[in-house]
Amino acid sequence: MSNKTNPIDAILSEHSMMILDGALATELESHGCNLDDPLWSARVLLECPELIYQVHSDYFHAGADCAITASYQATIPGFAARGIQEEEAVDLIKQTVLIARRARDDFWRQNTQTNRPKPLVVASVGPYGAYLADGSEYVGIYGVTDETLAQFHRPRMAALIEAGADLLAFETIPSLQEAKVLESLLREFPGTYAWLSFSLLDEKSISDGSKLAECARIFDGSEQIAAIGLNCAPITVVTGAIRELSGSTGKPILVYPNSGETYQPETKTWSGEQSCSHFDLKSKEWYDAGARLIGGCCRTAPRHIEEIAKTWRNPQ
């Protein structure tokens, strides 16, 4: 990541919006993968990496301006629990970037559209709670020190950057403590940018109860944080959350909510009704509220990203 320019600003300087991709893990499940595993989508790295390439490709063809890598749950301690040594674990983490870069570069060579930016490879840095695989990324009360979090995140961030990611995604971050640690670590890698995306308790609060507006204010002055927002929240809270953010930050706001269903961490299943069948209309509502990076999270699919792309790339 030798590039010193902010890649999100570069896209938004020429395009009204950056279209994110959708779910990776649940899309892999639709291809027949069993992700009932503490490694989640990182398990597919071990067993069938070409499927990850295929899902990234599907999103690029649907209109996504980025691929979020399969590294959300790919961590050195997580792989160690599987008997995988640190050197191989680091290599697997780098592979998440290399697979996404290959999918992006293959797609871009064939692309004939002139009204879209070259997609970014965005390396997922999931929360400490994701490694615990107990749903605590939706609660954010870990009871660990800043140093524990730093030691957990630092080697993965270094591997992802070394592999050539365009940007990092600090995503589904449930606690202000963890967000501060991640932003502090980012300063160890000059010239690297990240977006910061929280999981929410409601439209005014992140998962640990900290106020969303206050979180946005705290990181508004951080030069390396390229965008602030939310992900894996239900669609119903998104517009209100954007309004909370827009009053507290001058940075681009990103939103990539889930399908509207509710995740049950105890059973690792989803329940309730999908409410994301009109992503085209929702994207207009979110844009009007102030969002500039829009996509989907769990249980969304390439068809939802295609709805957004058709709306924003082919205005009537």
FENPEFEN-V485780 format. One record per residue. N is the residue number from 1. RES is the residue in three letters. PSI is psi in whole degrees, -180 to 180 (NA if undefined). OMEGA is omega as a letter, one per 30 degrees, with the letter a starting at -180 (* if undefined). Layout:
BEGIN
n res psi omega
N RES PSI OMEGA
N RES PSI OMEGA
END
This chain:
BEGIN
n res psi omega
1 MET 60 a
2 SER -17 a
3 ASN 126 a
4 LYS -3 a
5 THR 149 l
6 ASN 112 a
7 PRO -27 l
8 ILE -45 l
9 ASP -38 a
10 ALA -40 l
11 ILE -46 a
12 LEU -16 l
13 SER -20 a
14 GLU -12 a
15 HIS 146 a
16 SER -26 a
17 MET 152 l
18 MET 123 a
19 ILE 120 l
20 LEU 171 l
21 ASP -170 a
22 GLY -156 a
23 ALA 142 l
24 LEU -54 a
25 ALA -49 a
26 THR -25 l
27 GLU -37 l
28 LEU -38 l
29 GLU -37 l
30 SER -19 l
31 HIS 6 l
32 GLY 6 l
33 CYS 142 l
34 ASN 113 a
35 LEU 19 l
36 ASP 78 a
37 ASP 141 l
38 PRO -26 l
39 LEU -15 l
40 TRP -127 a
41 SER -21 l
42 ALA -22 l
43 ARG -36 a
44 VAL -28 l
45 LEU -39 a
46 LEU -35 a
47 GLU -36 a
48 CYS 68 a
49 PRO -26 a
50 GLU -26 l
51 LEU -35 l
52 ILE -44 l
53 TYR -44 a
54 GLN -43 a
55 VAL -43 l
56 HIS -45 a
57 SER -42 l
58 ASP -41 a
59 TYR -38 l
60 PHE -43 l
61 HIS -29 l
62 ALA -19 l
63 GLY 5 a
64 ALA 141 l
65 ASP 9 l
66 CYS 162 l
67 ALA 123 l
68 ILE 124 a
69 THR 168 a
70 ALA 31 a
71 SER 5 a
72 TYR -45 a
73 GLN 9 a
74 ALA 99 a
75 THR 157 a
76 ILE -45 l
77 PRO -36 l
78 GLY -43 l
79 PHE -35 l
80 ALA -36 l
81 ALA -18 l
82 ARG 5 a
83 GLY 15 a
84 ILE 124 a
85 GLN 161 a
86 GLU -42 a
87 GLU -43 l
88 GLU -36 l
89 ALA -44 l
90 VAL -41 l
91 ASP -40 l
92 LEU -41 l
93 ILE -43 l
94 LYS -35 l
95 GLN -32 l
96 THR -38 l
97 VAL -44 a
98 LEU -38 l
99 ILE -46 a
100 ALA -39 l
101 ARG -41 l
102 ARG -42 l
103 ALA -42 l
104 ARG -47 a
105 ASP -38 l
106 ASP -43 l
107 PHE -45 a
108 TRP -31 l
109 ARG -31 a
110 GLN -11 a
111 ASN 136 l
112 THR -3 a
113 GLN 134 l
114 THR -7 a
115 ASN 27 l
116 ARG 151 l
117 PRO 161 l
118 LYS 126 a
119 PRO 152 l
120 LEU 151 l
121 VAL 114 a
122 VAL 115 a
123 ALA 119 a
124 SER 128 l
125 VAL 93 a
126 GLY 165 a
127 PRO 164 l
128 TYR -38 a
129 GLY -27 l
130 ALA -39 l
131 TYR -37 l
132 LEU -24 l
133 ALA 36 l
134 ASP 15 l
135 GLY 5 a
136 SER -9 l
137 GLU -10 l
138 TYR 5 a
139 VAL -49 l
140 GLY 7 l
141 ILE 93 a
142 TYR -34 a
143 GLY 33 l
144 VAL 164 a
145 THR 164 l
146 ASP -40 a
147 GLU -37 l
148 THR -44 l
149 LEU -41 a
150 ALA -44 l
151 GLN -32 l
152 PHE -45 a
153 HIS -33 a
154 ARG -51 a
155 PRO -34 l
156 ARG -45 l
157 MET -44 a
158 ALA -42 a
159 ALA -43 a
160 LEU -41 l
161 ILE -44 a
162 GLU -32 a
163 ALA -10 l
164 GLY 26 l
165 ALA 147 l
166 ASP -23 a
167 LEU 152 l
168 LEU 150 l
169 ALA 103 l
170 PHE 101 a
171 GLU 154 a
172 THR 38 a
173 ILE 120 a
174 PRO -10 a
175 SER 144 l
176 LEU -37 l
177 GLN -49 a
178 GLU -39 l
179 ALA -42 l
180 LYS -40 l
181 VAL -45 a
182 LEU -43 l
183 GLU -37 l
184 SER -43 l
185 LEU -36 a
186 LEU -32 a
187 ARG -18 l
188 GLU -10 a
189 PHE 76 a
190 PRO 142 l
191 GLY -1 l
192 THR 137 l
193 TYR 156 l
194 ALA 152 l
195 TRP 154 a
196 LEU 117 a
197 SER 122 a
198 PHE 152 l
199 SER 148 a
200 LEU 148 l
201 LEU -42 l
202 ASP -172 a
203 GLU -13 a
204 LYS -10 a
205 SER 145 l
206 ILE 177 a
207 SER -32 a
208 ASP 3 l
209 GLY -11 l
210 SER 145 a
211 LYS 132 a
212 LEU -42 a
213 ALA -41 l
214 GLU -40 l
215 CYS -43 l
216 ALA -41 l
217 ARG -41 a
218 ILE -38 a
219 PHE 4 a
220 ASP -31 a
221 GLY 2 a
222 SER 117 a
223 GLU -33 a
224 GLN -9 l
225 ILE 114 a
226 ALA -19 l
227 ALA 154 a
228 ILE 140 l
229 GLY -145 a
230 LEU 155 l
231 ASN 164 l
232 CYS 29 l
233 ALA 157 l
234 PRO 147 a
235 ILE -31 a
236 THR -24 a
237 VAL -3 a
238 VAL -49 a
239 THR -43 l
240 GLY -39 l
241 ALA -39 l
242 ILE -41 l
243 ARG -39 l
244 GLU -44 a
245 LEU -43 a
246 SER -24 l
247 GLY -4 a
248 SER -5 a
249 THR 148 l
250 GLY 0 a
251 LYS 157 l
252 PRO 143 a
253 ILE 132 l
254 LEU 144 l
255 VAL 129 l
256 TYR 86 a
257 PRO 168 l
258 ASN -173 a
259 SER -8 a
260 GLY -14 l
261 GLU 168 a
262 THR 132 l
263 TYR 134 l
264 GLN 99 a
265 PRO -28 a
266 GLU -40 a
267 THR -5 a
268 LYS 42 l
269 THR 168 l
270 TRP 146 l
271 SER 165 a
272 GLY -174 a
273 GLU 145 l
274 GLN 141 l
275 SER 22 a
276 CYS 26 a
277 SER -9 a
278 HIS 56 a
279 PHE -28 l
280 ASP -46 l
281 LEU -41 l
282 LYS -39 a
283 SER -34 l
284 LYS -42 l
285 GLU -43 a
286 TRP -37 l
287 TYR -45 l
288 ASP -31 l
289 ALA -18 l
290 GLY -3 a
291 ALA 144 l
292 ARG -9 l
293 LEU 118 a
294 ILE 133 l
295 GLY -154 a
296 GLY 160 l
297 CYS -141 a
298 CYS 136 l
299 ARG 5 l
300 THR 162 a
301 ALA 172 l
302 PRO -33 a
303 ARG -32 l
304 HIS -38 l
305 ILE -35 l
306 GLU -37 l
307 GLU -43 l
308 ILE -46 a
309 ALA -42 l
310 LYS -36 a
311 THR -41 a
312 TRP -19 a
313 ARG -14 a
314 ASN 64 a
315 PRO 138 a
316 GLN NA *
END
